[in-house]
Structures are given as structure tokens and as C-alpha cells.
């Protein structure tokens, strides 16, 4: 029975990700960046971990940008790396560097 539940959870997650992939992604509109003195600023410390957790899932990773995502009890992705590409700039930018 636990295997069936895990399989069904995986199938639902895969279906959800497939639906998300079908959605057209659009860039965000520009927004003003506040210059208020009440700003939280912190340097990245690549060797330190971070966690963003909720009731149904979590993202665990290192501050160097590599992370894994869970929709409990199923791991959805691991060793995620992000690359950005800019218009009129032929070289991809490794955001994790």
C-alpha cells in the first residue's frame, strides 16, 4: 500500500509539472527598487545551507545556488543549476557561479 501511495503521489506531481510546462512563461515587468534605509542586505555564503519549507514541500540547498525540491514525500528535482541567457549576448550566464 505505501508503494501505491508513493506511485500515485509521483504521478500527480508529474502531471502537475507537465501542466506547468505547458503554461507560457512571460518576463516580469520592470519595477522600482526601493532605496529605503530599511533594507535587509546579506552577502551570499556559498558553503552555508538554506531551507525554504512549507506544509507540503520544501527546497533545500547551498547558497552557491545548487538545491533540491520536494513535494513531500517525493523528491521532484535535485542538483538544480540555473543558467540565464540575455538577448544580444551570446554567452550563457551561470547564475550559480
Secondary structure as GFF3:
##gff-version 3
##sequence-region A 1 97
A	DSSP	alpha_helix	2	22	.	.	.	ID=ss1
A	DSSP	beta_strand	49	53	.	.	.	ID=ss2
A	DSSP	beta_strand	57	62	.	.	.	ID=ss3
A	DSSP	beta_strand	67	71	.	.	.	ID=ss4
A	DSSP	beta_strand	74	80	.	.	.	ID=ss5
A	DSSP	beta_strand	83	86	.	.	.	ID=ss6
A	DSSP	beta_strand	89	94	.	.	.	ID=ss7
###
